[in-house]
Amino acid sequence: MRALLDAARDRIVEHVTSLPAQPAADVEGAAELARELLEQEAPETGIPFSEILDLLFERAIPKSFNTASPGYLAYIPGGGVLSSAVADLIAGATNRYVGVWQAAPALVQLETNVIRWLCDLAGLPAGSGGYLATGGSLASFTAVVAARRDKLPPDFLKGTFYVSDQTHLAVTKAASLAGFPLENVRSIPSDERFRIRVDLLAERIASDRASGFNPFFICGNAGTTNTGAVDDLGALADLAAREGLWFHVDAAYGGFFLLTERGRTTMAGIDRADSVVLDPHKGLFLPYGTGALLVRDAESLRRAHAAGADYLPHMQEDPGFIDYCEISPELSRANRGLRVWLPLKLHGLAAFRRNLDEKLDLTLHATRELKAIPGVEIVAEPQLSVVAFRLVRPGLDLEEQNRLNRALIERVNARKRIHISGTLLDGAFVLRICVLSFRTHLERLDQGLDDIRAAVAES
Ligand SMILES: Cc1ncc(COP(=O)(O)O)c(C=O)c1O
């Protein structure tokens, strides 16, 4: 055991300490490598651990988007806090069962504590609750199932959802998985800051009611993936209350900025939500595999998920003692609480708050520097830690402009010090920088800005 752990530890430490020197992404030859590995037979006998570590650390891991790198500014980074990985190792090695309270009361309590801390962060009242899911997508699915159970009759196909044209696909997918036709998800246009048009939303709800539909679910965005836009959550809460709809907030990306004063101001109104999705594997920098669903009324999750069986132990009556199998989709489940609880206990909230504040500052810094590059236009000013921009050359039509910007992103990424991604906003291809890794600091961002300047000069 010691030899196994020591060998793995040495490789991990070497890998993590060399992250700043590694490319921000490198997938040249990765497809060929994947094909080579795909063609392997299931092994009848084992091979030495050192060979396995070589395969992982020398071949497979380097050929990927380096999502743990300080230069990773694409999509939504997170980083992968090492203490959380250590928590996973402990959880896996001890392999305790946290699907039912009775099997490991104290470990279940740690997850419950995490949920309580997150509910407090979102400003949800006593009686709120939730669970740790594998990510924002599964958490969104559970939110939809709980809302459907509470707001609609068993024959629910007239139920309609309201999202903005910027809402993450996870919400539409959740509606589809929960059995709704995709057409029941109404995409409401957003304004020039990519925030949902609440006036158009109200009109659509009224017209749907008049046509015999059953509006039941509004999704507000607390940090869109495209631009980090935050909807007017207070106005959405008012509308949802007036209309008797379930008010869901997708804060998968933005939610942990609630730890900062600026984030709390931007996301005012989130405390009025019926459900909130937060992704610790984004804003708490944890390794992939942890999302959180919080609900205003913890009992709504129980109503949607409880199903007994004779072979299970007796479930708890005390509302403080949670049987997670009764309020979430899984029965056997990873001891996910530990990977959130341990880093929070070890580092304290202040460390995360400082880091998130720094990310907000870095994004403002990047925006100022981008504005100073001739020809660069800021398409979306940061509301949290995303800035979207593009290069504009006179005389080009939209398609040519888009080609120019697609080529620009490739030029930037080819330097491999930063890795950024693009998106379409009103048909225009834009580049976006999302600063969210705890490893990203000013020095790397400035190197990336140098690379953008150089790439623009070559365009
Ligand atoms: C705003 C938003 N919502 C939901 C999701 C889906 O979360 P996950 O990838 O954890 O399933 C994402 C993922 O990037 C996101 O950015």
Ligand as a Chemical Component Dictionary entry (heavy atoms), coordinates in Angstrom:
data_LIG
# 
_chem_comp.id                   LIG 
_chem_comp.type                 NON-POLYMER 
_chem_comp.pdbx_formal_charge   0 
_chem_comp.three_letter_code    LIG 
# 
loop_
_chem_comp_atom.comp_id 
_chem_comp_atom.atom_id 
_chem_comp_atom.alt_atom_id 
_chem_comp_atom.type_symbol 
_chem_comp_atom.charge 
_chem_comp_atom.model_Cartn_x 
_chem_comp_atom.model_Cartn_y 
_chem_comp_atom.model_Cartn_z 
_chem_comp_atom.pdbx_ordinal 
LIG C1 C1 C 0 -24.107 28.378 -16.291 1  
LIG C2 C2 C 0 -23.928 26.878 -16.305 2  
LIG N1 N1 N 0 -24.955 26.099 -15.958 3  
LIG C3 C3 C 0 -24.860 24.755 -15.955 4  
LIG C4 C4 C 0 -23.693 24.132 -16.337 5  
LIG C5 C5 C 0 -23.618 22.637 -16.358 6  
LIG O1 O1 O 0 -22.819 22.204 -15.327 7  
LIG P1 P1 P 0 -21.997 20.842 -15.366 8  
LIG O2 O2 O 0 -21.008 20.975 -16.487 9  
LIG O3 O3 O 0 -21.367 20.795 -14.028 10 
LIG O4 O4 O 0 -22.946 19.728 -15.598 11 
LIG C6 C6 C 0 -22.598 24.909 -16.707 12 
LIG C7 C7 C 0 -21.338 24.274 -17.132 13 
LIG O5 O5 O 0 -20.416 24.898 -17.617 14 
LIG C8 C8 C 0 -22.722 26.323 -16.696 15 
LIG O6 O6 O 0 -21.691 27.115 -17.046 16 
# 
loop_
_chem_comp_bond.comp_id 
_chem_comp_bond.atom_id_1 
_chem_comp_bond.atom_id_2 
_chem_comp_bond.value_order 
_chem_comp_bond.pdbx_ordinal 
LIG C1 C2 SING 1  
LIG C2 N1 SING 2  
LIG C2 C8 DOUB 3  
LIG N1 C3 DOUB 4  
LIG C3 C4 SING 5  
LIG C4 C5 SING 6  
LIG C4 C6 DOUB 7  
LIG C5 O1 SING 8  
LIG O1 P1 SING 9  
LIG P1 O2 DOUB 10 
LIG P1 O3 SING 11 
LIG P1 O4 SING 12 
LIG C6 C7 SING 13 
LIG C6 C8 SING 14 
LIG C7 O5 DOUB 15 
LIG C8 O6 SING 16 
# 
